[in-house]
Amino acid sequence: MTPLSRLAPTRRAFLGSLASAGVLATVPFARQAFAQGAEKPLLVNSIRSLSNPYHAAWNAGGEAYAKSVGLDYVTLVTEGDSEKGVADIRGILARTGGNAVVNVDPNDAADARPIVEACVDAGAHVFTQWNKPADLHPWDVGPNYVAHMSFNGEQYGRVTAEKVIEAMGGKGGLLALGGILSNTVAIQRRAGLEEAVKAAPDVELLDYQVGDWQASKAYDIVNTWLTRFPSQFQGIWCANDDMAIGALEALRMNAMSGQVAISGIDGIETAVQAVVDGELVTTVSWDPFWQGSYGLALPLMARLGKVDVETLGKDKREFYAEGVVVDDGNAAEFFEANFVAEPELDVDDLWSRYAGPIEQS
């Protein structure tokens, strides 16, 4: 069974327009290259934590891709510590002499610059996702900084907020749990939330608290809200699924499951199951299994000379990928396709999930 995320209308629409870019059979090409004696780089994924289901799926995608091309693979985890994240990557670069391909989700936007500089100085190829400073651009750095990919945080922050507001009947009190304050994606998703609230005059945003992406912090915050705002809120918007699950658990412990509309973002298994069960209104899937594999495939193809980075154009070096909104209309089918069926690598066409360039401010 093919996952819904691989059948999105946007993918089919973009295939025609991107035909000129070509479909790269990345796995067979890489195997052939290394069989012919090309020097084998180390594949590296740098993520936040393996205890987070989203990044655990990201790691699984990286492992699967590395196995498919016959390369060694290492996972680095920051555990929310920016200094550790940068230091670990520098350590890998020193160990490999720069013979590495690095796919990184920086803990904070500011972390991207020293990571990219270290990779480029060492001769490695690097691909960033989600977080980077607004003034750091791959085309200003050089071909070894292959590209930056994200998802439109403002768009999906707004969409999930709109679905919560709809479930609230378009009126009442709304509470919100945000990500790390300095995190690019957290900032974008909050902007989307605020757009949705502004467009709903009968909805009041009672409070916005930073939950740092963590279920445990969300659980504590929601328990405080239950005392602070008794019977005053009908919805909780969450900037990621981990916090949504923490919020849901707090409601469950207070016998309020299903009484408050909750949204999440990330499309992790427990969140999608909660949508199926009617405990969450919506989530958005980025397909972290794909992120963990694709973020290695594109820079590896660049390193092998299959992708000419300097001819890609700015629109393909800072770009959005397409997410899938999951709600009660597709949650059961999505769960079956993405969590019951075995995940499959989907990296042969490098641009199949392309959703357009990131607009430059």
C-alpha positions in Angstrom: 0.0 0.0 0.0 1.3 3.4 -0.9 1.2 6.1 1.9 -1.1 9.0 1.3 1.8 11.3 1.8 3.2 9.9 -1.5 -0.1 10.4 -3.3 -0.7 14.1 -2.5 -2.2 16.1 -5.4 0.6 18.6 -5.1 3.1 15.8 -5.9 1.3 14.9 -9.1 1.0 18.5 -10.1 4.6 19.2 -9.6 5.9 16.2 -11.4 5.1 17.7 -14.8 6.6 21.1 -14.0 9.7 19.5 -12.6 10.3 17.0 -15.4 13.1 19.1 -16.8 15.0 18.4 -13.5 15.0 14.7 -14.2 14.3 11.7 -12.0 17.4 10.5 -10.3 17.6 6.9 -9.4 19.7 7.7 -6.4 20.1 4.3 -4.8 21.2 2.4 -7.9 23.5 5.2 -9.0 25.2 5.3 -5.5 25.7 1.6 -5.5 27.2 1.7 -8.9 29.5 4.6 -8.0 30.9 2.8 -5.0 31.2 -0.5 -6.8 33.5 1.4 -9.2 35.8 2.5 -6.4 34.5 5.9 -5.4 35.6 6.8 -1.9 32.8 6.1 0.6 31.7 9.0 2.8 30.1 8.6 6.2 26.4 9.4 6.3 25.4 11.5 9.3 22.0 12.5 10.7 22.1 15.1 13.5 18.8 15.3 15.3 17.3 16.3 18.7 16.6 13.0 20.5 15.9 9.4 19.7 13.3 9.4 22.5 11.1 11.8 20.4 9.0 9.6 18.0 9.4 12.1 15.2 13.2 12.0 15.3 13.2 8.3 15.9 11.3 7.9 12.6 13.8 10.4 11.0 16.7 8.2 12.2 15.0 5.0 10.8 14.8 6.7 7.4 18.5 7.5 7.6 19.4 4.0 8.5 17.3 2.5 5.7 18.9 4.8 3.1 22.5 4.1 4.3 21.8 0.4 4.1 20.3 0.8 0.6 23.5 2.4 -0.7 26.0 0.4 1.3 27.4 3.2 3.4 28.3 3.5 7.1 25.8 5.6 9.1 26.0 7.6 12.4 23.3 9.3 14.4 24.1 12.3 16.5 21.7 13.6 19.1 21.7 17.1 20.7 19.2 16.4 23.5 18.4 20.1 23.2 22.0 21.2 23.8 23.2 23.4 21.0 26.8 23.3 22.1 26.8 19.5 22.1 25.2 19.5 18.6 27.9 21.7 17.1 30.7 19.9 18.9 29.5 16.4 17.9 29.5 17.4 14.2 32.9 18.9 14.5 34.1 15.7 16.1 32.7 13.6 13.2 34.3 15.9 10.6 37.7 15.6 12.4 37.3 11.8 12.5 36.5 11.4 8.9 38.7 14.2 7.5 35.6 15.8 6.1 34.6 12.7 4.1 31.0 12.9 5.2 27.5 13.8 4.2 25.6 15.6 7.0 21.8 16.0 7.3 21.0 18.2 10.2 18.0 19.6 12.1 19.8 22.3 14.1 18.6 22.7 17.7 18.3 26.5 17.2 18.5 28.6 14.1 21.8 30.1 15.2 23.4 26.7 15.3 23.2 26.3 11.6 25.9 28.8 10.8 28.8 27.1 12.8 27.6 23.7 11.6 27.6 24.7 7.9 30.9 26.5 8.2 32.5 23.5 9.9 31.2 21.2 7.2 32.3 23.4 4.3 35.7 24.0 5.8 36.2 20.3 6.2 35.0 19.5 2.7 31.9 17.7 3.7 28.5 18.1 2.1 25.7 19.4 4.3 21.9 19.7 4.1 19.9 21.7 6.7 16.3 21.3 7.7 13.9 23.5 9.6 16.2 25.9 11.3 18.8 28.5 10.1 19.4 32.2 10.3 17.4 34.2 7.7 20.6 35.7 6.3 22.4 32.3 5.9 21.9 31.1 2.3 23.5 28.1 0.6 24.3 30.1 -2.6 26.4 32.5 -0.5 28.4 29.7 1.0 29.2 27.4 -1.9 28.2 24.1 -3.4 29.1 22.0 -0.3 26.2 23.7 1.5 23.8 21.9 -0.8 20.4 23.1 0.3 18.0 24.0 3.1 14.6 22.5 3.3 11.6 23.3 5.5 7.9 23.2 5.5 5.7 26.3 5.6 5.3 26.8 9.3 3.0 29.7 9.0 0.7 27.9 6.6 0.4 24.8 8.7 0.2 26.7 12.0 -2.7 28.5 10.5 -4.4 25.4 9.1 -4.3 23.5 12.4 -5.5 26.5 14.3 -8.4 26.9 11.9 -9.4 23.3 12.4 -9.3 23.7 16.2 -11.4 26.8 16.0 -13.9 25.0 13.7 -14.2 22.2 16.2 -14.8 24.8 18.9 -17.8 26.0 16.9 -15.9 29.2 16.0 -16.1 30.7 19.5 -14.7 30.4 23.0 -11.4 30.4 24.8 -8.2 29.0 23.1 -4.9 28.1 24.7 -1.6 27.6 22.9 1.6 25.7 23.5 4.6 26.9 21.4 8.1 25.5 20.7 11.5 26.9 21.6 11.3 30.7 21.4 14.4 31.2 19.1 13.4 28.3 16.9 12.5 29.4 13.3 9.7 26.9 12.9 8.2 27.7 16.3 8.1 31.4 15.3 6.5 30.6 12.0 3.8 28.3 13.5 2.9 30.9 16.1 2.5 33.5 13.3 0.0 31.1 11.6 -1.9 30.6 14.9 -2.2 34.4 15.3 -3.5 34.8 11.8 -6.2 32.2 12.5 -7.2 33.9 15.8 -7.3 37.3 14.2 -9.7 36.0 11.6 -12.0 34.5 14.3 -13.5 37.5 16.2 -15.4 35.3 18.6 -12.3 33.4 19.7 -10.1 34.7 22.5 -6.5 33.5 22.9 -6.3 33.2 26.7 -2.7 32.3 27.0 0.4 31.2 25.1 3.1 29.2 26.9 6.4 27.8 25.6 6.5 24.0 26.0 9.9 23.5 24.3 8.4 20.8 22.1 8.2 18.5 25.2 5.2 16.4 26.3 6.3 16.6 30.0 6.3 20.4 30.0 3.0 20.5 28.1 1.4 18.2 30.7 2.5 20.5 33.5 1.3 23.6 31.7 -2.1 22.2 30.9 -2.6 21.1 34.5 -1.9 24.7 35.6 -4.3 26.0 33.0 -7.1 23.7 34.3 -6.8 25.5 37.6 -6.2 28.9 36.2 -8.9 28.8 33.5 -11.6 26.4 34.8 -14.3 25.9 32.1 -13.0 28.9 30.2 -11.3 27.1 27.2 -12.6 24.9 24.5 -9.4 24.4 22.5 -5.7 23.9 22.8 -3.4 24.6 19.8 0.0 22.8 20.0 3.0 23.6 17.8 4.0 19.9 17.7 2.6 16.5 18.4 4.7 15.8 21.5 3.1 18.7 23.3 -0.3 17.7 22.0 0.1 14.3 23.5 1.2 15.9 26.8 -1.8 18.1 26.7 -4.1 15.2 25.9 -2.6 13.2 28.8 -3.4 16.0 31.3 -7.0 16.1 30.1 -7.2 12.3 30.3 -6.0 12.4 33.9 -8.8 14.9 34.6 -11.5 12.9 32.8 -11.7 15.6 30.1 -10.6 13.6 27.0 -12.6 14.5 24.0 -14.1 17.6 25.7 -11.4 20.0 24.4 -10.4 20.4 20.8 -6.6 19.8 20.5 -4.3 20.1 17.5 -0.8 18.9 16.9 1.8 19.0 14.2 4.3 16.3 13.0 2.1 13.3 12.2 3.7 10.9 14.7 2.0 7.6 15.3 0.4 8.4 18.7 -1.0 11.6 17.4 -2.5 10.1 14.3 -4.0 7.3 16.5 -5.5 10.0 18.7 -7.1 11.7 15.7 -8.5 8.3 14.7 -9.9 7.9 18.3 -11.4 11.4 18.2 -9.1 12.8 20.9 -7.1 15.1 18.6 -8.7 17.2 15.9 -5.8 17.3 13.5 -2.0 16.9 12.9 0.3 17.4 9.9 2.7 14.8 8.7 6.1 15.7 7.3 7.0 12.1 6.9 10.2 12.1 9.1 11.2 8.7 7.6 11.5 10.5 4.3 13.2 13.5 5.8 15.9 11.3 7.3 16.5 9.6 4.0 16.0 12.5 1.6 18.3 14.8 3.6 21.1 12.3 2.9 20.2 11.4 -0.7 20.4 14.9 -2.1 23.8 15.9 -0.7 25.2 12.5 -1.5 24.2 12.9 -5.1 25.9 16.3 -5.0 29.0 14.8 -3.6 29.0 12.1 -6.3 28.5 14.7 -9.0 25.1 13.5 -10.0 23.6 16.8 -9.0 25.3 20.0 -10.1 24.5 22.2 -7.1 25.5 25.5 -8.6 23.0 25.1 -11.5 20.1 24.3 -9.3 19.0 27.9 -8.8 18.0 29.5 -5.6 14.5 28.0 -5.8 15.9 24.5 -5.3 18.5 25.5 -2.7 16.0 26.9 -0.2 12.7 25.3 -0.6 9.5 24.0 1.1 8.4 20.4 0.9 4.8 19.4 1.1 3.1 18.2 4.3 -0.1 16.2 4.7 -2.9 17.5 6.9 -4.5 14.6 8.8 -8.0 14.9 10.3 -11.0 12.7 10.8 -11.6 12.4 7.1 -8.3 10.6 6.3 -6.8 9.6 9.7 -7.7 5.9 9.6 -6.4 5.4 6.0 -3.3 7.5 6.8 -2.6 5.4 9.9 -2.9 2.1 7.9 -0.7 3.4 5.1 2.0 5.0 7.2 2.2 2.9 10.4 0.9 -0.5 9.7 2.5 -0.9 6.3 6.3 -1.1 6.1 7.9 2.4 5.4 9.5 2.6 1.9 12.3 4.7 0.7 11.0 7.5 -1.7 14.1 9.3 -2.8 14.6 8.3 -6.5 12.9 11.4 -7.7 14.6 14.2 -5.7 11.9 16.8 -6.4 8.7 14.8 -6.1 7.7 16.5 -2.8 8.9 20.0 -3.8 6.4 22.7 -2.8 8.1 25.8 -4.0 10.9 28.2 -2.9 11.2 29.8 0.5 10.4 33.4 -0.1 13.3 35.7 0.7 12.6 38.7 3.0 
